[in-house]
């Protein structure tokens, strides 16, 4: 788990801060092999594998074959722009509670995505 303390002025900057923290966490915590070359290859694949897709209300953050997070694009309901939502599935976020905000910073993230609620 990494805590992102940086604030951001734009959603793109905030998403970059978030994905950089996820990549850092991956490098620290994912050790499927003792082979340094394999670890480096896996880290590079993860670090370069992010895909950002703009939807109607959300920005979908994908890595590999999985959705890592949804980011709220505009204020709606109880959510504000930049809120980080955990995926409920491939197409939609869990709308129970934001896990942080990419613009405000001060949130925890893992390489797998936002943390579960306590």
C-alpha positions in Angstrom: 0.0 0.0 0.0 1.2 3.5 -0.9 -0.2 6.8 0.3 -0.5 9.4 -2.3 0.0 12.8 -0.7 0.4 14.9 -4.0 -2.5 17.1 -5.0 -3.2 17.7 -8.7 -4.7 20.5 -10.7 -6.1 18.3 -13.4 -7.7 14.8 -13.6 -4.9 13.7 -15.9 -2.2 14.8 -13.5 -4.1 13.1 -10.6 -4.5 9.9 -12.5 -0.7 10.0 -13.3 0.0 10.4 -9.6 -2.3 7.4 -8.8 -0.8 5.1 -11.5 2.7 6.0 -10.5 1.9 5.0 -6.9 0.3 1.8 -8.1 3.4 1.0 -10.1 5.6 1.7 -7.1 3.5 -0.6 -4.9 3.7 -3.3 -7.6 7.5 -3.1 -7.6 7.7 -3.3 -3.8 5.2 -6.0 -3.2 5.0 -8.3 -6.1 7.7 -11.0 -6.1 6.4 -14.0 -8.0 9.9 -15.0 -8.9 13.4 -14.9 -7.3 14.7 -14.3 -10.8 15.6 -10.6 -11.2 15.1 -10.6 -15.0 11.6 -12.0 -14.6 10.7 -9.5 -11.9 12.0 -6.6 -14.1 10.0 -7.9 -17.1 6.8 -8.2 -15.1 7.3 -4.7 -13.6 7.8 -3.2 -17.0 4.7 -4.9 -18.3 2.7 -3.5 -15.4 4.2 0.0 -15.5 3.5 0.4 -19.3 0.2 -1.5 -19.3 -2.1 1.3 -18.1 -5.0 2.2 -20.4 -7.3 5.2 -19.6 -10.8 5.2 -21.1 -13.2 8.1 -20.9 -16.8 7.1 -20.4 -20.0 9.3 -19.8 -19.5 10.0 -16.1 -16.2 8.2 -15.3 -12.7 7.6 -16.4 -11.8 3.9 -16.4 -8.3 2.9 -15.4 -7.3 -0.5 -16.9 -4.2 -2.5 -16.5 -3.8 -5.9 -18.2 -7.1 -7.6 -18.3 -8.6 -5.8 -15.3 -10.2 -2.6 -14.3 -8.2 -1.0 -11.5 -10.4 2.0 -10.7 -13.0 4.5 -11.9 -12.5 8.2 -11.5 -15.5 10.6 -11.3 -15.3 13.2 -14.2 -17.9 15.7 -12.9 -19.7 16.2 -9.6 -22.9 14.2 -9.3 -24.9 13.0 -6.4 -22.6 12.6 -3.4 -19.5 12.2 -5.5 -17.2 15.0 -6.6 -14.8 15.3 -9.5 -11.7 13.2 -9.0 -13.2 10.7 -6.6 -11.7 7.3 -6.9 -14.2 4.4 -7.0 -13.5 0.7 -6.7 -14.8 -1.3 -9.7 -18.0 -3.3 -9.2 -17.2 -5.0 -12.5 -15.8 -4.3 -16.0 -18.4 -1.7 -16.9 -19.3 0.1 -13.6 -17.9 1.3 -10.3 -19.1 0.5 -6.9 -21.2 3.5 -5.8 -21.1 2.9 -2.1 -18.2 5.3 -1.2 -15.2 7.1 -2.7 -11.8 5.6 -1.7 -10.0 8.9 -2.1 -9.7 11.8 -4.6 -7.0 12.1 -7.2 -7.1 16.0 -7.1 -7.0 16.3 -3.3 -4.4 13.5 -2.6 -4.0 12.0 0.8 -5.3 8.5 -0.1 -4.0 5.0 0.0 -3.7 2.8 -3.1 -2.3 -0.6 -4.0 -1.1 -2.0 -7.3 -4.5 -3.9 -7.5 -6.4 -0.6 -7.1 -8.3 1.3 -4.4 -8.5 -0.3 -1.0 -11.7 -2.1 0.3 -13.8 -0.2 2.9 -13.2 -1.1 6.5 
